[in-house]
Amino acid sequence: MKRLLISFISCIIILFWLFQGSINNYWIANYSSPSPLTKLENFRLWTLGKDINDKVLDFKEFAFSQYNNLGTLVTSSFNKNSENISEDVSKEQDEATNLKTENSNTQDDFKELIEQHNLNIPKVLPENQFAVGYTDIFAGDKDFTEFAFPEEALPITLKPGDKVLVAGDSMQQGVGRHIRSYLSHNYKIQSKDLSKQSTGLLNPNNLDWNKTITQELASDQNYKLLIMLLGANDNYGLYDRVTKKGYPFGSLEWRAHYLQRIMSIMYQAHEHNVRVIWLTVPNIRNPELNNKMQVVNSLFRSAAKQYGVLLVDTNVPLHLSGNSYSPSIYLNDKLVKTRSDDGIHFTPAGEKLIANYVLSYIEYINNLE
């Protein structure tokens, strides 16, 4: 009996040791405060368990991605069709760009009046006023609502020697893989993928995206484009280490801290002369989670608007609108499955659709054929 009890306790300790990350996430999601296990993080032997579990998850994700790649063989004909869709979108954007050019020529005649008018426009957008005065320990020591930048021109141009940084959660891993493959194969553009499953802007214990993006952009001057897709994991409360308070999801304080973290990444990109393509979270099957993602997307949208960043609506290539959800779409009279069975992630076909849509905003100049 004693041996059985010792074995049982040992198993419990090992499980806590290996799955401490998941336990910490569950605790902060439900209680908006740090897990008691975080007090052990100063001991290397304790954190080793999390490192081992992360390695296993990374291998699992790699194996899953390899399995998904096999699916692309089945959808080769579909991929050709999606490329045609991408070309159509690109043509529409070219027309929009030409229209903008014509409008800008007209505005030159009234340059002084326009500049004087712009001086009277407040930097902070009305929808972001609620976050003024807040600072976030992970975003940095600035109030990032104080900054605003003009809308950047489209399309985004890349040339030989430029590098692209891809970052986000597990949804980005598949999309980013297609983007990177296309850039490398067709235009010899180098890229780096920092995407990691179960990450977001809420829990820096999994991965501190603000710190990671800042350090990565500073490490290489060749970065010219940052492509972000995350947010699906940011559906719980936030704990502020400064005030020692927990804020429920969607509260004013929660939205203010989250907006600061979004803007911080956009600010760092601007400081390093790096363009940004920020992707929204597509509609999700679970109604409660989908409603939360509308809150997250609204903050992405308002931050992108104030910072002049390109926001790409991932619902468009998936043929979704409003709060609707569908795991499949019709392309050329064929039903194509775009979402996995969990109602969140993408199939290889869905990943390719979104990747092509993102790539339609990018123009390549002086590249090797």
JOWO-V439644 format. One record per residue. N is the residue number from 0. RES is the residue in one letter. PSI is psi as a letter, one per 20 degrees, with the letter a starting at -180 (* if undefined). OMEGA is omega in whole degrees, -180 to 180 (NA if undefined). Layout:
BEGIN
n:N res:RES psi:PSI omega:OMEGA
n:N res:RES psi:PSI omega:OMEGA
END
This chain:
BEGIN
n:0 res:M psi:g omega:-180
n:1 res:K psi:g omega:179
n:2 res:R psi:h omega:179
n:3 res:L psi:g omega:179
n:4 res:L psi:g omega:179
n:5 res:I psi:g omega:179
n:6 res:S psi:g omega:180
n:7 res:F psi:g omega:180
n:8 res:I psi:h omega:179
n:9 res:S psi:g omega:179
n:10 res:C psi:g omega:179
n:11 res:I psi:g omega:-180
n:12 res:I psi:g omega:-180
n:13 res:I psi:g omega:179
n:14 res:L psi:g omega:177
n:15 res:F psi:h omega:-179
n:16 res:W psi:g omega:-177
n:17 res:L psi:h omega:-173
n:18 res:F psi:k omega:-180
n:19 res:Q psi:h omega:179
n:20 res:G psi:g omega:179
n:21 res:S psi:h omega:179
n:22 res:I psi:g omega:178
n:23 res:N psi:g omega:180
n:24 res:N psi:g omega:180
n:25 res:Y psi:g omega:-177
n:26 res:W psi:g omega:-177
n:27 res:I psi:h omega:179
n:28 res:A psi:h omega:-175
n:29 res:N psi:h omega:-176
n:30 res:Y psi:i omega:179
n:31 res:S psi:k omega:177
n:32 res:S psi:q omega:-178
n:33 res:P psi:q omega:176
n:34 res:S psi:q omega:176
n:35 res:P psi:h omega:-179
n:36 res:L psi:h omega:-178
n:37 res:T psi:i omega:178
n:38 res:K psi:i omega:-180
n:39 res:L psi:j omega:-174
n:40 res:E psi:i omega:177
n:41 res:N psi:i omega:-179
n:42 res:F psi:o omega:-176
n:43 res:R psi:h omega:-179
n:44 res:L psi:h omega:180
n:45 res:W psi:g omega:-178
n:46 res:T psi:i omega:178
n:47 res:L psi:h omega:178
n:48 res:G psi:g omega:178
n:49 res:K psi:h omega:180
n:50 res:D psi:g omega:179
n:51 res:I psi:g omega:180
n:52 res:N psi:h omega:178
n:53 res:D psi:h omega:179
n:54 res:K psi:g omega:179
n:55 res:V psi:g omega:180
n:56 res:L psi:h omega:178
n:57 res:D psi:g omega:179
n:58 res:F psi:g omega:178
n:59 res:K psi:g omega:-180
n:60 res:E psi:h omega:178
n:61 res:F psi:g omega:180
n:62 res:A psi:h omega:180
n:63 res:F psi:h omega:-180
n:64 res:S psi:h omega:177
n:65 res:Q psi:h omega:177
n:66 res:Y psi:g omega:179
n:67 res:N psi:h omega:-180
n:68 res:N psi:h omega:178
n:69 res:L psi:h omega:-180
n:70 res:G psi:h omega:-179
n:71 res:T psi:h omega:178
n:72 res:L psi:h omega:-179
n:73 res:V psi:h omega:-174
n:74 res:T psi:k omega:-177
n:75 res:S psi:g omega:180
n:76 res:S psi:h omega:177
n:77 res:F psi:h omega:-179
n:78 res:N psi:h omega:178
n:79 res:K psi:g omega:179
n:80 res:N psi:g omega:-179
n:81 res:S psi:h omega:176
n:82 res:E psi:h omega:177
n:83 res:N psi:h omega:177
n:84 res:I psi:g omega:180
n:85 res:S psi:h omega:179
n:86 res:E psi:h omega:178
n:87 res:D psi:g omega:179
n:88 res:V psi:h omega:-180
n:89 res:S psi:h omega:179
n:90 res:K psi:g omega:179
n:91 res:E psi:h omega:180
n:92 res:Q psi:h omega:177
n:93 res:D psi:g omega:179
n:94 res:E psi:g omega:179
n:95 res:A psi:h omega:180
n:96 res:T psi:g omega:178
n:97 res:N psi:h omega:179
n:98 res:L psi:g omega:178
n:99 res:K psi:h omega:180
n:100 res:T psi:g omega:178
n:101 res:E psi:g omega:180
n:102 res:N psi:h omega:-179
n:103 res:S psi:h omega:177
n:104 res:N psi:h omega:178
n:105 res:T psi:h omega:-178
n:106 res:Q psi:h omega:179
n:107 res:D psi:h omega:-179
n:108 res:D psi:h omega:-178
n:109 res:F psi:k omega:-173
n:110 res:K psi:g omega:-177
n:111 res:E psi:g omega:179
n:112 res:L psi:g omega:-179
n:113 res:I psi:g omega:-180
n:114 res:E psi:g omega:179
n:115 res:Q psi:h omega:179
n:116 res:H psi:h omega:-179
n:117 res:N psi:h omega:179
n:118 res:L psi:h omega:-177
n:119 res:N psi:i omega:-179
n:120 res:I psi:p omega:180
n:121 res:P psi:q omega:-179
n:122 res:K psi:g omega:-176
n:123 res:V psi:p omega:178
n:124 res:L psi:q omega:180
n:125 res:P psi:h omega:-178
n:126 res:E psi:i omega:179
n:127 res:N psi:j omega:-177
n:128 res:Q psi:h omega:-177
n:129 res:F psi:h omega:-175
n:130 res:A psi:i omega:-179
n:131 res:V psi:p omega:178
n:132 res:G psi:i omega:178
n:133 res:Y psi:q omega:169
n:134 res:T psi:q omega:-177
n:135 res:D psi:p omega:-174
n:136 res:I psi:h omega:-180
n:137 res:F psi:h omega:177
n:138 res:A psi:h omega:-178
n:139 res:G psi:a omega:-175
n:140 res:D psi:j omega:-180
n:141 res:K psi:q omega:166
n:142 res:D psi:o omega:-171
n:143 res:F psi:i omega:173
n:144 res:T psi:i omega:-179
n:145 res:E psi:i omega:-176
n:146 res:F psi:q omega:177
n:147 res:A psi:q omega:-177
n:148 res:F psi:q omega:-179
n:149 res:P psi:q omega:179
n:150 res:E psi:p omega:-177
n:151 res:E psi:q omega:-176
n:152 res:A psi:q omega:175
n:153 res:L psi:q omega:-2
n:154 res:P psi:r omega:174
n:155 res:I psi:p omega:-176
n:156 res:T psi:p omega:175
n:157 res:L psi:q omega:180
n:158 res:K psi:r omega:-179
n:159 res:P psi:p omega:-179
n:160 res:G psi:i omega:178
n:161 res:D psi:q omega:177
n:162 res:K psi:q omega:180
n:163 res:V psi:p omega:177
n:164 res:L psi:p omega:178
n:165 res:V psi:p omega:-177
n:166 res:A psi:q omega:178
n:167 res:G psi:b omega:-178
n:168 res:D psi:b omega:-177
n:169 res:S psi:h omega:177
n:170 res:M psi:h omega:-179
n:171 res:Q psi:h omega:-175
n:172 res:Q psi:g omega:179
n:173 res:G psi:g omega:179
n:174 res:V psi:g omega:-179
n:175 res:G psi:h omega:180
n:176 res:R psi:g omega:178
n:177 res:H psi:g omega:180
n:178 res:I psi:g omega:-178
n:179 res:R psi:g omega:180
n:180 res:S psi:g omega:-179
n:181 res:Y psi:g omega:-179
n:182 res:L psi:g omega:-178
n:183 res:S psi:g omega:-175
n:184 res:H psi:h omega:-173
n:185 res:N psi:h omega:-173
n:186 res:Y psi:j omega:178
n:187 res:K psi:k omega:178
n:188 res:I psi:p omega:179
n:189 res:Q psi:q omega:180
n:190 res:S psi:r omega:178
n:191 res:K psi:p omega:-178
n:192 res:D psi:o omega:178
n:193 res:L psi:j omega:-174
n:194 res:S psi:q omega:-180
n:195 res:K psi:p omega:-179
n:196 res:Q psi:q omega:176
n:197 res:S psi:k omega:179
n:198 res:T psi:r omega:178
n:199 res:G psi:a omega:-179
n:200 res:L psi:i omega:-175
n:201 res:L psi:h omega:-172
n:202 res:N psi:n omega:-180
n:203 res:P psi:i omega:178
n:204 res:N psi:h omega:175
n:205 res:N psi:g omega:176
n:206 res:L psi:p omega:179
n:207 res:D psi:n omega:-175
n:208 res:W psi:h omega:-180
n:209 res:N psi:g omega:179
n:210 res:K psi:g omega:-177
n:211 res:T psi:g omega:-180
n:212 res:I psi:g omega:180
n:213 res:T psi:g omega:-178
n:214 res:Q psi:h omega:-177
n:215 res:E psi:g omega:180
n:216 res:L psi:h omega:180
n:217 res:A psi:h omega:-175
n:218 res:S psi:i omega:-175
n:219 res:D psi:o omega:-179
n:220 res:Q psi:i omega:-179
n:221 res:N psi:i omega:176
n:222 res:Y psi:p omega:180
n:223 res:K psi:i omega:-179
n:224 res:L psi:p omega:175
n:225 res:L psi:p omega:179
n:226 res:I psi:o omega:-175
n:227 res:M psi:p omega:171
n:228 res:L psi:o omega:176
n:229 res:L psi:a omega:178
n:230 res:G psi:h omega:-177
n:231 res:A psi:h omega:179
n:232 res:N psi:i omega:-177
n:233 res:D psi:m omega:-174
n:234 res:N psi:k omega:-179
n:235 res:Y psi:a omega:-177
n:236 res:G psi:r omega:-178
n:237 res:L psi:p omega:177
n:238 res:Y psi:p omega:180
n:239 res:D psi:o omega:-177
n:240 res:R psi:h omega:-180
n:241 res:V psi:g omega:-178
n:242 res:T psi:i omega:-177
n:243 res:K psi:k omega:-179
n:244 res:K psi:q omega:175
n:245 res:G psi:p omega:-179
n:246 res:Y psi:p omega:-180
n:247 res:P psi:q omega:-179
n:248 res:F psi:p omega:174
n:249 res:G psi:i omega:178
n:250 res:S psi:r omega:-178
n:251 res:L psi:g omega:-179
n:252 res:E psi:g omega:179
n:253 res:W psi:g omega:-179
n:254 res:R psi:h omega:180
n:255 res:A psi:g omega:179
n:256 res:H psi:g omega:-179
n:257 res:Y psi:g omega:179
n:258 res:L psi:g omega:178
n:259 res:Q psi:h omega:-179
n:260 res:R psi:h omega:176
n:261 res:I psi:g omega:-177
n:262 res:M psi:h omega:179
n:263 res:S psi:g omega:178
n:264 res:I psi:g omega:179
n:265 res:M psi:h omega:179
n:266 res:Y psi:g omega:180
n:267 res:Q psi:h omega:178
n:268 res:A psi:g omega:179
n:269 res:H psi:g omega:-180
n:270 res:E psi:h omega:-179
n:271 res:H psi:j omega:178
n:272 res:N psi:l omega:-180
n:273 res:V psi:p omega:176
n:274 res:R psi:q omega:-177
n:275 res:V psi:p omega:167
n:276 res:I psi:o omega:-178
n:277 res:W psi:p omega:-177
n:278 res:L psi:p omega:175
n:279 res:T psi:r omega:173
n:280 res:V psi:p omega:-179
n:281 res:P psi:r omega:178
n:282 res:N psi:q omega:-176
n:283 res:I psi:q omega:-175
n:284 res:R psi:g omega:-179
n:285 res:N psi:o omega:-175
n:286 res:P psi:g omega:-178
n:287 res:E psi:g omega:179
n:288 res:L psi:h omega:179
n:289 res:N psi:g omega:178
n:290 res:N psi:h omega:178
n:291 res:K psi:h omega:180
n:292 res:M psi:h omega:175
n:293 res:Q psi:h omega:177
n:294 res:V psi:g omega:180
n:295 res:V psi:g omega:-180
n:296 res:N psi:h omega:179
n:297 res:S psi:h omega:177
n:298 res:L psi:h omega:174
n:299 res:F psi:g omega:-175
n:300 res:R psi:g omega:-177
n:301 res:S psi:h omega:177
n:302 res:A psi:g omega:180
n:303 res:A psi:h omega:-180
n:304 res:K psi:g omega:-179
n:305 res:Q psi:h omega:-177
n:306 res:Y psi:j omega:178
n:307 res:G psi:k omega:-176
n:308 res:V psi:q omega:177
n:309 res:L psi:o omega:176
n:310 res:L psi:p omega:-179
n:311 res:V psi:p omega:180
n:312 res:D psi:o omega:-177
n:313 res:T psi:i omega:176
n:314 res:N psi:h omega:-176
n:315 res:V psi:g omega:-180
n:316 res:P psi:i omega:178
n:317 res:L psi:j omega:178
n:318 res:H psi:l omega:179
n:319 res:L psi:q omega:178
n:320 res:S psi:q omega:-179
n:321 res:G psi:c omega:177
n:322 res:N psi:j omega:-176
n:323 res:S psi:q omega:177
n:324 res:Y psi:p omega:175
n:325 res:S psi:p omega:-180
n:326 res:P psi:i omega:-177
n:327 res:S psi:q omega:175
n:328 res:I psi:r omega:176
n:329 res:Y psi:p omega:175
n:330 res:L psi:o omega:-179
n:331 res:N psi:l omega:177
n:332 res:D psi:j omega:177
n:333 res:K psi:p omega:179
n:334 res:L psi:o omega:-177
n:335 res:V psi:p omega:179
n:336 res:K psi:p omega:-176
n:337 res:T psi:i omega:-178
n:338 res:R psi:q omega:179
n:339 res:S psi:r omega:-174
n:340 res:D psi:i omega:180
n:341 res:D psi:i omega:178
n:342 res:G psi:j omega:-178
n:343 res:I psi:g omega:-173
n:344 res:H psi:r omega:-176
n:345 res:F psi:q omega:166
n:346 res:T psi:r omega:175
n:347 res:P psi:h omega:179
n:348 res:A psi:g omega:178
n:349 res:G psi:g omega:178
n:350 res:E psi:g omega:-178
n:351 res:K psi:h omega:178
n:352 res:L psi:g omega:-179
n:353 res:I psi:g omega:179
n:354 res:A psi:g omega:179
n:355 res:N psi:h omega:179
n:356 res:Y psi:g omega:177
n:357 res:V psi:g omega:-178
n:358 res:L psi:h omega:-180
n:359 res:S psi:i omega:179
n:360 res:Y psi:i omega:-174
n:361 res:I psi:p omega:178
n:362 res:E psi:q omega:-176
n:363 res:Y psi:p omega:-177
n:364 res:I psi:q omega:176
n:365 res:N psi:k omega:179
n:366 res:N psi:q omega:177
n:367 res:L psi:p omega:178
n:368 res:E psi:* omega:NA
END
